[in-house]
Amino acid sequence: MLKRKILTPREKEVFDLLVNAKTTKEIAKKLKISEKTVRNHISNVIQKLGVKGRSSAIVELLKSREISL
């Protein structure tokens, strides 16, 4: 059975950078998107996961193997 993916490809890019200690500004610059768009992607993932913040989202994504260190 295939595991359902939680993240869109762009959300994965954002969280891959976030988990590697990149700031919102650094992520925006690297992906050539606005800081607001980065924050929107982060907020969308937090909402999808039903968690309270970035740290909790990262923990859940690591547990589900959506992202890795």
C-alpha positions as CSV (number, residue, x, y, z in Angstrom):
1,M,0.0,0.0,0.0
2,L,1.3,3.5,-0.9
3,K,1.8,5.9,2.0
4,R,-0.2,9.1,1.5
5,K,2.0,12.2,1.2
6,I,1.2,15.1,3.5
7,L,3.2,17.8,1.8
8,T,3.1,19.4,-1.6
9,P,6.4,19.5,-3.4
10,R,6.9,23.2,-2.4
11,E,5.9,22.6,1.2
12,K,8.5,19.8,1.3
13,E,11.2,22.2,-0.1
14,V,10.3,24.8,2.6
15,F,10.4,22.3,5.4
16,D,13.6,20.6,4.1
17,L,15.3,24.0,4.4
18,L,13.6,24.8,7.7
19,V,14.8,21.6,9.3
20,N,18.3,22.6,8.2
21,A,18.1,25.8,10.3
22,K,17.3,28.2,7.4
23,T,15.4,31.4,8.3
24,T,12.2,32.4,6.6
25,K,14.2,35.1,4.8
26,E,16.9,32.6,3.6
27,I,14.2,30.2,2.4
28,A,12.4,32.9,0.5
29,K,15.7,34.0,-1.2
30,K,16.7,30.4,-2.1
31,L,13.3,29.5,-3.5
32,K,12.8,32.9,-5.2
33,I,9.5,33.5,-3.4
34,S,8.3,36.1,-0.9
35,E,8.8,35.7,2.9
36,K,4.9,35.9,3.1
37,T,4.6,32.9,0.8
38,V,7.1,30.9,2.9
39,R,5.1,31.7,6.0
40,N,1.9,30.7,4.2
41,H,3.4,27.3,3.3
42,I,4.5,26.8,6.9
43,S,1.0,27.8,8.2
44,N,-0.7,25.4,5.7
45,V,1.4,22.5,6.9
46,I,0.8,23.4,10.6
47,Q,-2.9,23.4,9.9
48,K,-2.8,20.1,7.9
49,L,-1.1,18.4,10.8
50,G,-3.2,20.0,13.5
51,V,-0.2,21.1,15.5
52,K,0.6,24.3,17.3
53,G,3.8,25.5,15.7
54,R,6.8,25.0,13.4
55,S,8.7,22.8,15.9
56,S,5.7,20.4,16.3
57,A,5.2,20.3,12.6
58,I,8.9,19.3,12.1
59,V,8.6,16.6,14.7
60,E,5.5,15.2,13.1
61,L,7.0,15.3,9.6
62,L,10.2,13.6,10.8
63,K,8.1,10.9,12.5
64,S,6.1,10.3,9.3
65,R,9.3,10.4,7.2
66,E,8.0,13.2,5.0
67,I,11.3,15.0,5.8
68,S,14.6,13.9,7.1
69,L,17.6,15.4,8.9
